[in-house]
Amino acid sequence: MHPLRPGRELFAPDASAREELRQGLESRGFLTLTLDVEPGVRGEAQADPRLRGWVDALV
């Protein structure tokens, strides 16, 4: 069994692809958890500059 490590978020284009990805990871010993994306939630490769500004203003 793998030691506990930080989690990752993986996105798939549809439910079928998500299930294939999940099964593939579990067959390799990874623990998976399927979550439904709530309306308004976005996953992007690049952070929105406005978000970066808000986070920087907090620290």
C-alpha positions in Angstrom: 0.0 0.0 0.0 1.2 3.5 -0.8 2.0 5.8 2.1 -0.4 8.8 2.5 0.6 11.6 0.1 -1.1 14.9 -0.8 -4.1 14.4 -3.0 -4.6 15.5 -6.6 -7.6 16.8 -8.5 -8.1 15.2 -11.9 -10.7 16.4 -14.4 -12.3 14.4 -17.2 -14.4 15.5 -20.2 -17.3 13.3 -19.3 -18.6 10.7 -16.8 -17.4 7.8 -18.9 -13.9 9.0 -19.2 -13.8 9.9 -15.5 -14.8 6.3 -14.6 -12.1 4.8 -16.9 -9.5 7.1 -15.3 -10.8 6.2 -11.8 -10.7 2.5 -12.4 -7.2 2.7 -14.0 -5.8 4.6 -10.9 -7.5 2.2 -8.4 -6.0 -0.8 -10.3 -2.6 0.7 -9.6 -3.3 1.0 -5.8 -4.5 4.6 -5.7 -7.4 5.6 -3.6 -9.9 7.6 -5.6 -12.9 9.7 -4.7 -15.4 10.9 -7.3 -16.8 14.4 -6.8 -19.4 16.2 -8.9 -18.5 19.7 -9.9 -20.9 22.3 -8.6 -22.3 24.9 -10.9 -20.0 27.9 -11.1 -16.8 26.0 -10.2 -14.0 26.2 -12.8 -10.9 24.2 -13.2 -8.1 26.0 -15.2 -4.5 25.3 -15.9 -3.6 29.0 -15.3 -4.9 31.0 -12.4 -7.1 34.0 -13.1 -4.9 37.1 -12.5 -7.7 38.6 -10.4 -7.7 35.5 -8.1 -3.9 35.8 -7.7 -4.3 39.5 -6.8 -6.9 38.6 -4.1 -4.7 35.9 -2.6 -1.6 38.1 -2.6 -3.6 40.9 -0.9 -4.4 38.5 2.0 -0.8 37.6 2.8 
